[in-house]
């Protein structure tokens, strides 16, 4: 099992289901291997790079209007990352 377990797989699978976008379509948009994407979805592969997660999010954003920024944040959170910029409260 990877560093973050199968949380990415579940989150990714949920977003695919919610968006209606296939791994095949994501692969066409991102140039990521469809087999790799399917393995990420099933949990057979874990810990995608931040670049791969960003490509997946961009593909889903482009190919579906059913997802929100918070859906993408959840995907990034599942690999211990965030897309939100944390601003300091002081100068």
MARFI-688705 format. One record per residue (C-alpha): x, y, z. Coordinates in steps of 0.25 Angstrom, whole numbers, plus 5000, padded with zeros to 4 digits. Each point is the difference from the previous one (the first is absolute). Layout:
REM MARFI-688705
<pt><px>X</px><py>Y</py><pz>Z</pz></pt>
...
***
This chain:
REM MARFI-688705
<pt><px>5000</px><py>5000</py><pz>5000</pz></pt>
<pt><px>5005</px><py>5014</py><pz>4997</pz></pt>
<pt><px>5003</px><py>5011</py><pz>5009</pz></pt>
<pt><px>4986</px><py>5006</py><pz>5000</pz></pt>
<pt><px>4993</px><py>4986</py><pz>4999</pz></pt>
<pt><px>4988</px><py>4999</py><pz>4990</pz></pt>
<pt><px>4994</px><py>5014</py><pz>5003</pz></pt>
<pt><px>5004</px><py>5005</py><pz>4987</pz></pt>
<pt><px>4994</px><py>4988</py><pz>4992</pz></pt>
<pt><px>4986</px><py>5002</py><pz>5007</pz></pt>
<pt><px>5001</px><py>5015</py><pz>4998</pz></pt>
<pt><px>5004</px><py>4999</py><pz>4986</pz></pt>
<pt><px>4989</px><py>4989</py><pz>4997</pz></pt>
<pt><px>4990</px><py>5009</py><pz>5006</pz></pt>
<pt><px>5004</px><py>5011</py><pz>4992</pz></pt>
<pt><px>4999</px><py>4992</py><pz>4987</pz></pt>
<pt><px>4986</px><py>4995</py><pz>5004</pz></pt>
<pt><px>4996</px><py>5014</py><pz>5003</pz></pt>
<pt><px>5005</px><py>5006</py><pz>4988</pz></pt>
<pt><px>4997</px><py>4989</py><pz>4990</pz></pt>
<pt><px>5013</px><py>5001</py><pz>4994</pz></pt>
<pt><px>5008</px><py>4987</py><pz>4996</pz></pt>
<pt><px>5014</px><py>4997</py><pz>5003</pz></pt>
<pt><px>5001</px><py>4999</py><pz>4985</pz></pt>
<pt><px>4996</px><py>5014</py><pz>4998</pz></pt>
<pt><px>5009</px><py>5005</py><pz>5011</pz></pt>
<pt><px>5012</px><py>4992</py><pz>4994</pz></pt>
<pt><px>4997</px><py>5007</py><pz>4986</pz></pt>
<pt><px>5000</px><py>5014</py><pz>5007</pz></pt>
<pt><px>5012</px><py>4998</py><pz>5009</pz></pt>
<pt><px>5009</px><py>4990</py><pz>4992</pz></pt>
<pt><px>5000</px><py>4991</py><pz>5012</pz></pt>
<pt><px>4999</px><py>4986</py><pz>4998</pz></pt>
<pt><px>4986</px><py>4994</py><pz>5001</pz></pt>
<pt><px>5005</px><py>4988</py><pz>5007</pz></pt>
<pt><px>5007</px><py>5008</py><pz>5010</pz></pt>
<pt><px>4987</px><py>5009</py><pz>5002</pz></pt>
<pt><px>4992</px><py>4987</py><pz>5002</pz></pt>
<pt><px>5010</px><py>4994</py><pz>5010</pz></pt>
<pt><px>4999</px><py>5014</py><pz>5008</pz></pt>
<pt><px>4985</px><py>4999</py><pz>5000</pz></pt>
<pt><px>5000</px><py>4985</py><pz>5005</pz></pt>
<pt><px>5011</px><py>5003</py><pz>5010</pz></pt>
<pt><px>5010</px><py>4990</py><pz>4994</pz></pt>
<pt><px>5009</px><py>5012</py><pz>4998</pz></pt>
<pt><px>5002</px><py>5011</py><pz>5011</pz></pt>
<pt><px>5007</px><py>5013</py><pz>5002</pz></pt>
<pt><px>4999</px><py>5007</py><pz>4986</pz></pt>
<pt><px>5009</px><py>5012</py><pz>4999</pz></pt>
<pt><px>4994</px><py>5014</py><pz>5002</pz></pt>
<pt><px>5002</px><py>5002</py><pz>4985</pz></pt>
<pt><px>4991</px><py>4988</py><pz>4997</pz></pt>
<pt><px>4990</px><py>5005</py><pz>5010</pz></pt>
<pt><px>5000</px><py>5014</py><pz>4994</pz></pt>
<pt><px>4998</px><py>4994</py><pz>4986</pz></pt>
<pt><px>4988</px><py>4991</py><pz>5004</pz></pt>
<pt><px>4994</px><py>5012</py><pz>5007</pz></pt>
<pt><px>5002</px><py>5009</py><pz>4987</pz></pt>
<pt><px>4994</px><py>4989</py><pz>4992</pz></pt>
<pt><px>4988</px><py>4998</py><pz>5009</pz></pt>
<pt><px>4998</px><py>5015</py><pz>5000</pz></pt>
<pt><px>5000</px><py>5001</py><pz>4985</pz></pt>
<pt><px>4992</px><py>4988</py><pz>4997</pz></pt>
<pt><px>4989</px><py>5001</py><pz>5011</pz></pt>
<pt><px>4992</px><py>5012</py><pz>5006</pz></pt>
<pt><px>4995</px><py>4991</py><pz>5011</pz></pt>
<pt><px>5012</px><py>5002</py><pz>5009</pz></pt>
<pt><px>5004</px><py>5012</py><pz>5009</pz></pt>
<pt><px>5014</px><py>5005</py><pz>5005</pz></pt>
<pt><px>4997</px><py>4993</py><pz>5013</pz></pt>
<pt><px>4999</px><py>4987</py><pz>4993</pz></pt>
<pt><px>5014</px><py>5002</py><pz>4994</pz></pt>
<pt><px>5005</px><py>5005</py><pz>5014</pz></pt>
<pt><px>4995</px><py>4986</py><pz>5006</pz></pt>
<pt><px>5008</px><py>4993</py><pz>4989</pz></pt>
<pt><px>5012</px><py>5008</py><pz>5004</pz></pt>
<pt><px>4998</px><py>4998</py><pz>5014</pz></pt>
<pt><px>4999</px><py>4985</py><pz>4998</pz></pt>
<pt><px>5015</px><py>5000</py><pz>4997</pz></pt>
<pt><px>5004</px><py>5010</py><pz>5011</pz></pt>
<pt><px>5000</px><py>5012</py><pz>4991</pz></pt>
<pt><px>4991</px><py>5013</py><pz>4998</pz></pt>
<pt><px>4997</px><py>5009</py><pz>4989</pz></pt>
<pt><px>4996</px><py>5011</py><pz>5009</pz></pt>
<pt><px>5010</px><py>5011</py><pz>5003</pz></pt>
<pt><px>5002</px><py>5002</py><pz>5015</pz></pt>
<pt><px>5002</px><py>5015</py><pz>5002</pz></pt>
<pt><px>5007</px><py>5005</py><pz>5013</pz></pt>
<pt><px>4991</px><py>5009</py><pz>5009</pz></pt>
<pt><px>5012</px><py>5009</py><pz>5003</pz></pt>
<pt><px>5009</px><py>5009</py><pz>4991</pz></pt>
***
